[in-house]
């Protein structure tokens, strides 16, 4: 019993050490880059500091990111599969994109505040009658921002498949509020996907603790697929189906089996 007790204490101690290192890895750059970001914001200049901070945050969480393909830089709507909240700093650190997130994220400590700084579009998923309002808000955000990212599965998966896409918000792009492209993005965490994924009944705090105390790093490939023009498709169902088929095809090629 003494051996077990010592082992548990060692694991806890290692976890706290790793958590402290990762938090400092994020907090110290934030203390430097946030004032710069706010100054650029006040001057109404495009800020490079948010992207830099998010790249640092992704690396602090253990992500070794490899980019495949070429992301469009403006007037683009990214559509990506969703594994965990890690996806947001990984993608934003590459693209500088804003995100569509459930409105509950707005109230999360620190993360909600950072989401607001990154011009996140908060969507309520509890009231179906608000779909028209949500579409209007998203169209307004697209008109103001260069790029927006949507996770149309509406929840997270383990990366070994692709969940059905929710079609409602694709009405934003049928037709789009301005000339723009949709670019599907495949996030490939490989064998680490099930371990990185935020699944089941795990709370946000539990997922964060697991991420900050996880030893070592993990590899993630970010595949920017061929973009397409949603303006050529008059129906949201067709836009949604084409985006999903592009992602399913790419994921099938990575996994070696058919993803439907």
Residue pairs with C-beta under 8 A, 6 or more apart in sequence:
14 213
14 215
15 209
15 213
16 213
18 212
18 213
18 214
18 215
19 209
19 212
19 213
22 60
22 61
22 212
23 212
25 56
25 59
25 60
26 56
26 57
26 60
29 52
29 53
29 56
30 53
33 49
33 50
33 52
33 53
34 49
34 53
36 47
36 49
37 47
37 49
37 50
37 53
37 117
40 46
40 47
40 48
40 49
41 47
50 92
50 96
50 117
50 118
51 92
51 93
51 94
51 95
51 96
52 93
54 88
54 89
54 92
54 93
54 118
55 65
55 89
55 93
55 94
56 93
57 89
57 93
58 65
58 86
58 89
58 90
58 93
59 65
61 86
61 89
61 211
61 212
62 211
62 214
62 216
62 217
62 218
63 86
63 89
63 90
63 217
63 218
63 220
64 217
64 218
64 219
64 220
65 90
65 93
65 94
65 220
65 222
66 219
66 220
66 221
66 222
67 94
67 222
67 224
68 221
68 222
68 223
68 224
69 223
69 224
69 225
70 224
71 78
71 94
71 95
71 183
71 185
71 224
72 147
72 181
72 183
72 224
72 227
73 95
73 146
73 147
74 146
74 147
75 146
75 147
75 178
75 179
75 180
75 181
76 146
76 147
76 180
76 181
76 182
76 183
76 227
77 142
77 147
77 148
77 149
77 150
77 172
77 173
77 176
77 180
77 181
77 182
77 183
77 230
78 91
78 95
78 97
78 147
78 148
78 149
78 150
78 182
78 183
78 184
78 185
79 149
79 150
79 152
79 182
79 183
79 184
79 185
79 243
79 247
80 87
80 91
80 149
80 150
80 151
80 184
80 185
80 186
80 187
80 247
81 151
81 153
81 157
81 159
81 162
81 185
81 186
81 187
81 247
81 251
82 151
82 153
82 155
82 156
82 157
82 187
83 156
83 157
83 158
83 159
83 187
83 189
83 193
83 196
83 197
83 198
84 156
84 196
84 197
84 198
84 207
84 211
85 111
85 198
85 204
85 207
86 196
86 211
86 220
87 151
87 187
88 99
88 115
90 187
90 220
90 222
91 97
91 99
91 149
91 185
91 187
91 222
92 99
92 118
92 149
94 222
95 147
95 149
96 146
96 147
97 145
97 147
97 148
97 149
98 118
98 119
98 120
98 121
98 141
98 145
98 147
98 148
98 149
99 115
99 118
99 120
99 121
99 148
99 149
99 150
99 151
100 120
100 121
100 123
100 138
100 148
100 149
100 150
100 151
100 169
101 115
101 120
101 121
101 122
101 123
102 122
102 123
102 124
102 125
103 122
103 123
103 124
103 125
105 111
105 112
105 115
105 120
105 122
106 112
106 115
106 116
106 120
106 122
108 115
108 204
111 204
115 122
119 141
119 144
119 145
121 137
121 138
121 141
121 148
123 134
123 137
123 138
123 169
124 130
124 134
125 154
131 168
131 171
134 168
134 169
135 168
135 169
135 171
135 172
138 148
138 169
138 172
139 172
139 177
140 177
141 148
142 148
142 172
142 176
142 177
142 178
142 180
143 177
143 178
149 185
150 169
152 165
152 166
152 169
152 170
152 240
152 243
152 244
153 162
153 163
153 164
153 165
153 166
154 163
154 166
155 163
156 197
156 198
156 199
157 163
157 197
157 199
158 193
158 194
158 197
158 199
159 187
159 188
159 189
159 193
159 194
159 196
159 197
160 193
160 194
160 255
161 251
161 259
162 244
162 247
162 248
162 251
162 259
162 260
165 240
165 243
165 244
167 236
167 237
167 240
168 236
170 236
170 237
170 239
170 240
170 243
171 236
173 180
173 182
173 230
173 236
173 239
174 230
174 233
174 234
174 235
174 236
174 238
174 239
175 230
175 231
175 234
176 230
176 231
179 231
180 230
181 227
181 228
181 229
181 230
182 227
182 228
182 229
182 230
182 239
182 243
183 224
183 225
183 226
183 227
184 225
184 226
184 227
184 243
184 246
184 247
184 250
185 222
185 223
185 224
185 225
186 221
186 222
186 223
186 225
186 247
186 250
186 251
186 254
187 220
187 221
187 222
187 223
188 220
188 221
188 222
188 223
188 251
188 254
189 196
189 197
189 218
189 219
189 220
190 218
190 219
190 220
190 221
192 218
192 219
192 220
195 214
195 218
196 211
196 218
198 207
202 210
223 250
225 246
225 247
225 250
226 246
228 242
228 246
230 239
233 239
233 242
248 259
248 260
251 259
252 258
252 259
